[in-house]
């Protein structure tokens, strides 16, 4: 029988189960080999011991019956049955006899008993529907009897030995599970912390305890997290300082332009350039701004989307279509979520104009799928080649050849991805059927 590969995926993906199955397999095989070896070596001595026991009981019983007075035999048979579990019955030709059940010890046991009691000794597993271990013997030449022993008397030791072997196997498998967990727990903890860090979350420091290799790995990971936090903090401080130093002269330039007697076209052009520079500086700060998950609160996503869509209708050459579900809320930072929505709408406005038109048609949808809040913002432009989608998420990257020339810093989608990851969500860049570009965001509710 061939097992489908998808049913073995759990075995390939989990290091705990791979370790446990390997240890369990080795323990089981070792015990099976040990049991087989032990039984092969024990079979002969054990069969001889059981044969000697049977011969001894038969011999003593026969001697007791032979030397007892006829009137005392009934009492003697009663004592043997009640005290020793030995029953003696006359052997009749009409007895209904069933053979002894097959057993690896039985052939050798019967050979040894016949060697002591005689070759005509009979054995049975059931006589006249009474189960037991039956063996025949003679008193004199004519009187033949059945001696019946309870099978528990012969099988008790074997069953007890099997029970102990089963207990040892269970304990060994439990030990294998404990060892597997002990080995894989530090690795699982490290993998969980690495996933949290990749999502932009702040993992708890890993314990620096255990074997030397685990201590070194956890210590290195903790040091890496500290270094990343320090770099993040330094970058935010640097960008904040740069923005302050740049915005001060920009404000002076704005004031001088207002006061200077310049032609209207020149004034508007200079003010547009200054506004663009200020917007780029703001994008730098948005990209570098850290998000504190501890400050998350319930955010009414439906209201934010409706508000952003309403504001977008005031933009020139924009047509908005909405399909927003009611009462969609997520845990997060309302300001950051609003920034994500505005960035996507602005990106669609700039780059998603319908072919042959000056109008940017933007579709905004929101709903709930499998306990996830799903946002989709689409345009009707030219779309993006599949090979270039990943490049859109890189900071300071713009695909001008695919999306048309426009002003910007190339941080819009990078900021979106950064915020979505910090909210535990997923960002997908897709091409819309019928033409256009679609951004899909899924955030846990």
LOKOL-406233 format. One record per residue (C-alpha): y, z, x; residue in one letter. Coordinates in Angstrom, 1 decimal. Layout:
LOKOL-406233
R,y,z,x,residu
R,Y,Z,X,A
...
//
This chain:
LOKOL-406233
R,y,z,x,residu
R,0.0,0.0,0.0,X
R,3.3,-1.0,1.4,X
R,6.3,1.3,0.9,X
R,9.7,-0.4,0.2,X
R,12.2,0.1,3.0,X
R,14.8,1.5,0.7,X
R,12.5,4.4,-0.2,X
R,12.4,5.4,3.5,X
R,16.2,5.3,3.9,X
R,16.5,9.1,3.6,X
R,14.0,9.4,6.5,X
R,16.0,7.0,8.7,X
R,19.5,8.4,7.9,X
R,18.8,12.1,8.2,X
R,18.2,13.6,11.6,X
R,17.0,16.8,9.9,X
R,14.3,15.1,8.0,X
R,13.3,12.9,11.0,X
R,12.9,16.0,13.1,X
R,11.1,17.9,10.4,X
R,8.7,15.1,9.6,X
R,7.9,14.6,13.3,X
R,7.2,18.3,13.9,X
R,5.3,18.6,10.7,X
R,3.2,15.5,11.6,X
R,2.4,16.9,15.1,X
R,1.5,20.3,13.7,X
R,-0.7,18.9,11.0,X
R,-2.5,16.5,13.4,X
R,-3.0,19.3,15.9,X
R,-4.4,21.6,13.3,X
R,-6.7,18.9,11.9,X
R,-8.1,18.2,15.4,X
R,-8.5,21.9,16.0,X
R,-10.3,22.4,12.6,X
R,-12.6,19.4,13.2,X
R,-13.4,20.6,16.7,X
R,-14.0,24.1,15.6,X
R,-16.2,23.1,12.7,X
R,-18.3,20.9,15.0,X
R,-18.8,23.6,17.5,X
R,-19.3,26.3,14.9,X
R,-21.7,24.4,12.6,X
R,-24.8,25.1,14.5,X
R,-24.4,28.8,15.1,X
R,-23.1,29.4,11.6,X
R,-26.1,27.5,10.0,X
R,-28.5,29.6,12.2,X
R,-26.8,32.8,11.2,X
R,-27.0,31.9,7.5,X
R,-30.6,30.8,7.8,X
R,-31.5,34.1,9.6,X
R,-29.8,36.0,6.8,X
R,-31.7,34.2,4.1,X
R,-35.0,34.5,5.9,X
R,-34.4,38.2,6.4,X
R,-33.7,38.8,2.7,X
R,-36.7,36.8,1.6,X
R,-39.0,38.6,4.1,X
R,-37.8,42.0,3.1,X
R,-38.1,41.2,-0.6,X
R,-41.5,39.7,-0.2,X
R,-42.7,42.7,1.8,X
R,-41.2,45.1,-0.8,X
R,-43.0,43.3,-3.7,X
R,-46.2,43.1,-1.8,X
R,-46.5,46.8,-0.9,X
R,-45.0,48.2,-4.1,X
R,-47.2,49.5,-6.9,X
R,-47.5,47.0,-9.8,X
R,-45.9,49.5,-12.3,X
R,-42.9,49.9,-9.9,X
R,-42.1,46.2,-9.4,X
R,-39.9,45.9,-12.5,X
R,-37.7,48.8,-11.3,X
R,-37.6,47.3,-7.8,X
R,-36.5,43.9,-9.1,X
R,-33.8,45.6,-11.1,X
R,-32.5,47.5,-8.1,X
R,-32.4,44.4,-6.0,X
R,-30.4,42.5,-8.7,X
R,-27.9,45.3,-9.3,X
R,-27.4,46.6,-5.7,X
R,-28.0,43.6,-3.5,X
R,-27.3,40.7,-5.8,X
R,-30.8,39.4,-5.2,X
R,-32.8,38.1,-8.2,X
R,-36.5,37.2,-8.2,X
R,-38.1,35.1,-10.8,X
R,-41.6,33.6,-11.1,X
R,-41.7,29.9,-10.1,X
R,-43.1,27.8,-13.0,X
R,-44.0,24.2,-13.0,X
R,-41.8,23.7,-16.1,X
R,-38.6,24.9,-14.3,X
R,-35.6,22.6,-14.5,X
R,-34.4,22.3,-10.9,X
R,-31.2,20.7,-9.6,X
R,-30.8,20.2,-5.8,X
R,-28.4,22.2,-3.7,X
R,-24.9,20.6,-3.5,X
R,-24.2,18.5,-0.4,X
R,-22.8,20.5,2.5,X
R,-22.5,19.8,6.2,X
R,-24.4,23.0,7.0,X
R,-27.2,22.6,4.4,X
R,-29.5,20.2,6.2,X
R,-29.6,22.3,9.4,X
R,-29.8,25.5,7.3,X
R,-32.9,24.2,5.3,X
R,-34.6,23.1,8.5,X
R,-34.2,26.5,10.1,X
R,-35.4,28.3,6.9,X
R,-38.5,26.1,6.5,X
R,-39.3,26.7,10.2,X
R,-39.5,30.4,9.5,X
R,-40.9,30.5,5.9,X
R,-43.0,27.4,5.9,X
R,-42.6,23.7,5.3,X
R,-43.3,24.0,1.6,X
R,-40.3,26.2,1.0,X
R,-38.1,24.7,-1.9,X
R,-34.4,24.9,-2.3,X
R,-32.3,24.5,-5.5,X
R,-28.7,24.8,-6.6,X
R,-29.5,25.4,-10.2,X
R,-32.7,26.5,-11.9,X
R,-33.0,26.5,-15.7,X
R,-29.1,26.1,-15.9,X
R,-28.6,29.2,-13.8,X
R,-26.4,28.4,-10.7,X
R,-26.9,30.0,-7.3,X
R,-28.7,29.5,-4.1,X
R,-32.4,29.3,-4.9,X
R,-35.2,29.5,-2.3,X
R,-38.9,29.8,-3.0,X
R,-41.5,32.1,-1.3,X
R,-45.1,32.9,-1.9,X
R,-47.0,36.2,-2.2,X
R,-50.6,35.5,-1.3,X
R,-51.8,32.0,-1.9,X
R,-51.2,31.7,-5.6,X
R,-48.1,33.6,-6.7,X
R,-44.9,31.7,-6.0,X
R,-41.4,33.1,-6.8,X
R,-37.8,32.1,-6.8,X
R,-35.3,34.2,-4.9,X
R,-31.7,33.6,-6.1,X
R,-28.6,34.5,-4.1,X
R,-25.0,34.3,-5.4,X
R,-23.3,31.3,-3.7,X
R,-20.3,33.5,-2.9,X
R,-22.5,35.4,-0.5,X
R,-22.9,32.3,1.5,X
R,-19.5,30.7,1.0,X
R,-17.1,33.6,1.2,X
R,-16.6,33.5,4.9,X
R,-15.9,29.8,4.9,X
R,-13.4,30.0,2.0,X
R,-11.7,32.9,3.7,X
R,-11.4,31.0,6.9,X
R,-10.0,27.9,5.0,X
R,-7.4,30.2,3.3,X
R,-6.2,31.6,6.6,X
R,-6.0,28.0,8.0,X
R,-3.9,27.0,5.0,X
R,-1.6,30.0,5.4,X
R,-1.1,29.1,9.1,X
R,-0.3,25.5,8.2,X
R,2.3,26.6,5.7,X
R,3.9,29.1,8.1,X
R,4.0,26.4,10.8,X
R,5.7,23.9,8.4,X
R,8.3,26.5,7.5,X
R,8.8,27.2,11.2,X
R,9.3,23.4,11.7,X
R,11.9,23.3,8.9,X
R,13.7,26.3,10.5,X
R,13.7,24.7,14.0,X
R,14.9,21.4,12.6,X
R,17.8,23.1,10.8,X
R,18.6,25.1,13.9,X
R,18.7,21.9,16.0,X
R,20.6,19.8,13.5,X
R,23.1,22.3,12.1,X
R,25.6,22.0,15.0,X
R,25.3,18.2,14.9,X
R,25.8,18.1,11.1,X
R,28.8,20.4,11.5,X
R,30.3,18.2,14.2,X
R,29.7,15.0,12.1,X
R,31.4,16.7,9.1,X
R,34.4,17.7,11.2,X
R,34.6,14.2,12.6,X
R,34.6,12.6,9.1,X
R,37.3,15.0,8.0,X
R,39.4,14.1,11.0,X
R,39.0,10.4,10.4,X
R,40.3,10.9,6.8,X
R,43.4,12.5,8.2,X
R,42.4,16.1,7.3,X
R,42.5,19.1,9.5,X
R,39.0,20.4,10.2,X
R,38.3,24.0,11.0,X
R,37.6,24.8,14.7,X
R,33.9,24.4,15.6,X
R,32.2,27.6,16.8,X
R,31.8,27.6,20.5,X
R,28.4,29.3,20.6,X
R,24.8,28.4,21.1,X
R,23.2,26.3,23.8,X
R,25.3,25.1,26.6,X
R,25.4,21.5,25.4,X
R,26.5,22.5,21.9,X
R,29.2,24.7,23.4,X
R,30.6,21.9,25.6,X
R,30.5,19.4,22.7,X
R,32.3,21.7,20.3,X
R,34.8,22.8,22.9,X
R,35.6,19.2,23.7,X
R,36.0,18.3,20.0,X
R,38.3,21.3,19.4,X
R,40.4,20.3,22.4,X
R,40.6,16.8,21.2,X
R,41.8,18.0,17.7,X
R,44.4,20.2,19.4,X
R,45.6,17.2,21.5,X
R,45.8,14.9,18.5,X
R,47.8,17.5,16.6,X
R,50.1,18.0,19.5,X
R,50.6,14.2,19.9,X
R,51.3,13.9,16.1,X
R,53.8,16.7,16.3,X
R,55.5,15.3,19.3,X
R,55.7,11.8,17.8,X
R,57.3,13.2,14.6,X
R,59.9,15.1,16.7,X
R,60.6,12.1,18.8,X
R,61.0,9.8,15.9,X
R,63.2,12.3,14.1,X
R,65.4,12.6,17.1,X
R,65.6,8.8,17.5,X
R,66.4,8.4,13.8,X
R,69.2,10.9,14.1,X
R,70.6,9.4,17.2,X
R,70.5,5.9,15.6,X
R,71.8,6.7,12.2,X
R,74.9,8.5,13.5,X
R,76.3,5.3,15.1,X
R,75.1,3.3,12.2,X
R,77.1,5.5,9.9,X
R,80.2,5.1,12.1,X
R,79.7,1.3,12.1,X
R,79.4,1.3,8.3,X
R,82.7,3.2,8.1,X
R,84.5,0.9,10.5,X
R,83.3,-2.1,8.6,X
R,84.6,-0.7,5.3,X
R,88.0,0.1,7.0,X
R,88.2,-3.2,8.9,X
R,89.9,-6.2,7.4,X
R,87.0,-8.6,7.5,X
R,86.1,-11.6,5.4,X
R,83.8,-10.8,2.5,X
R,80.9,-12.9,3.9,X
R,81.1,-11.2,7.3,X
R,81.4,-7.7,5.7,X
R,78.4,-8.3,3.4,X
R,76.3,-9.7,6.3,X
R,77.0,-6.8,8.6,X
R,76.4,-4.2,5.8,X
R,73.1,-6.0,5.1,X
R,72.1,-5.7,8.7,X
R,73.0,-2.0,8.9,X
R,71.1,-1.4,5.7,X
R,68.1,-3.1,7.0,X
R,68.2,-1.1,10.3,X
R,68.5,2.1,8.2,X
R,65.5,1.1,6.1,X
R,63.4,0.3,9.2,X
R,64.3,3.8,10.6,X
R,63.2,5.3,7.3,X
R,59.9,3.5,7.5,X
R,59.3,4.8,11.0,X
R,59.8,8.4,9.8,X
R,57.6,7.8,6.8,X
R,54.8,6.6,9.0,X
R,55.1,9.5,11.4,X
R,55.6,12.2,8.7,X
R,52.5,14.5,8.5,X
R,51.0,15.4,5.2,X
R,50.0,19.0,4.5,X
R,47.0,19.1,2.2,X
R,47.8,22.8,1.4,X
R,51.0,21.6,-0.4,X
R,49.1,19.3,-2.8,X
R,49.6,19.8,-6.5,X
R,48.6,18.0,-9.7,X
R,50.5,14.6,-9.8,X
R,50.9,12.7,-13.0,X
R,49.9,9.3,-11.7,X
R,50.6,7.6,-15.0,X
R,54.2,8.8,-15.1,X
R,54.8,7.8,-11.4,X
R,53.5,4.3,-12.0,X
R,55.4,3.8,-15.2,X
R,58.6,5.0,-13.5,X
R,58.1,2.7,-10.5,X
R,57.3,-0.3,-12.7,X
R,60.5,0.4,-14.7,X
R,62.6,0.6,-11.5,X
R,61.0,-2.6,-10.2,X
R,62.1,-4.5,-13.3,X
R,65.7,-4.1,-12.0,X
R,64.9,-5.9,-8.8,X
R,66.0,-9.6,-8.7,X
R,63.4,-12.3,-9.3,X
R,60.6,-9.9,-10.3,X
R,58.4,-9.9,-13.4,X
R,56.3,-6.8,-14.0,X
R,53.1,-6.6,-16.1,X
R,51.6,-3.2,-16.6,X
R,48.2,-1.8,-17.9,X
R,48.4,1.9,-17.1,X
R,46.0,4.4,-18.6,X
R,47.4,7.7,-20.1,X
R,47.1,11.1,-18.6,X
R,45.8,10.1,-15.2,X
R,46.4,12.9,-12.7,X
R,45.3,13.6,-9.1,X
R,45.8,16.3,-6.5,X
R,48.4,15.2,-4.0,X
R,52.0,15.0,-2.8,X
R,54.1,13.3,-5.4,X
R,56.7,12.0,-2.9,X
R,54.0,10.4,-0.8,X
R,52.2,8.8,-3.8,X
R,55.6,7.4,-5.0,X
R,56.3,6.0,-1.6,X
R,52.9,4.2,-1.6,X
R,53.5,2.7,-5.0,X
R,57.0,1.5,-4.1,X
R,55.8,0.1,-0.8,X
R,53.1,-2.0,-2.6,X
R,55.6,-3.2,-5.2,X
R,58.1,-4.1,-2.5,X
R,55.4,-5.9,-0.5,X
R,54.4,-7.9,-3.5,X
R,58.0,-8.7,-4.3,X
R,58.6,-10.0,-0.7,X
R,55.4,-11.9,0.0,X
R,53.8,-12.6,-3.4,X
R,56.1,-15.1,-5.1,X
R,54.2,-17.5,-7.3,X
R,53.8,-20.9,-5.7,X
R,56.6,-23.3,-6.7,X
R,58.7,-20.5,-8.2,X
R,61.2,-18.0,-7.0,X
R,59.8,-15.3,-9.3,X
R,57.3,-12.7,-8.0,X
R,54.9,-11.9,-10.8,X
R,53.4,-8.4,-10.2,X
R,50.5,-6.8,-12.2,X
R,50.2,-3.0,-12.1,X
R,47.0,-1.5,-13.4,X
R,45.6,2.0,-13.4,X
R,42.5,3.7,-14.8,X
R,39.6,6.0,-14.2,X
R,36.3,4.9,-12.8,X
R,33.5,7.4,-11.9,X
R,35.9,10.3,-11.6,X
R,38.2,8.3,-9.4,X
R,41.8,7.3,-10.2,X
R,42.0,3.6,-9.5,X
R,45.3,1.7,-8.9,X
R,45.6,-2.0,-8.6,X
R,48.8,-3.9,-7.7,X
R,48.4,-7.7,-7.6,X
R,50.7,-10.6,-7.1,X
R,50.3,-14.3,-7.8,X
R,51.2,-15.6,-4.3,X
R,49.2,-17.3,-1.6,X
R,46.9,-14.5,-0.8,X
R,45.6,-13.6,2.7,X
R,42.7,-15.1,4.7,X
R,39.8,-12.7,4.8,X
R,39.8,-12.8,8.6,X
R,43.5,-11.5,8.6,X
R,43.2,-8.7,6.1,X
R,42.4,-6.0,8.7,X
R,45.4,-7.0,10.8,X
R,47.7,-6.2,7.8,X
R,46.8,-2.5,8.2,X
R,47.9,-2.4,11.9,X
R,51.4,-0.9,12.5,X
R,54.2,-3.4,13.2,X
R,52.0,-6.4,12.2,X
R,53.2,-9.1,9.7,X
R,51.3,-12.2,8.9,X
R,54.3,-14.5,8.4,X
R,52.3,-17.7,8.4,X
R,50.2,-16.4,5.5,X
R,52.7,-14.4,3.5,X
R,56.0,-16.2,4.2,X
R,59.0,-15.1,6.3,X
R,60.7,-11.9,5.3,X
R,62.5,-9.0,6.9,X
R,60.6,-5.8,7.6,X
R,59.0,-3.7,10.2,X
R,55.4,-4.3,9.5,X
R,54.7,-0.7,8.5,X
R,54.4,-1.0,4.7,X
R,50.7,-1.2,4.4,X
R,50.1,1.0,7.4,X
R,52.0,3.8,5.6,X
R,50.0,3.1,2.5,X
R,46.7,3.4,4.3,X
R,47.8,6.6,6.1,X
R,48.8,8.3,2.9,X
R,45.7,7.2,1.0,X
R,43.4,8.5,3.7,X
R,45.2,11.9,3.7,X
R,44.6,12.1,0.0,X
R,40.8,11.5,0.5,X
R,41.1,8.0,-1.0,X
R,40.0,4.5,-0.1,X
R,42.2,1.4,0.3,X
R,40.9,-2.2,-0.3,X
R,42.7,-5.4,0.4,X
R,41.4,-8.3,-1.9,X
R,42.3,-11.8,-2.9,X
R,43.0,-12.1,-6.6,X
R,41.0,-14.6,-8.6,X
R,43.2,-17.6,-9.4,X
R,45.4,-17.0,-6.4,X
R,47.3,-14.0,-5.1,X
R,46.8,-10.8,-3.3,X
R,45.4,-7.5,-4.8,X
R,45.6,-4.0,-3.3,X
R,43.1,-1.5,-4.8,X
R,43.4,2.2,-4.2,X
R,40.8,4.8,-5.3,X
R,41.7,8.5,-5.1,X
R,39.4,11.4,-6.2,X
R,40.6,13.2,-9.3,X
//
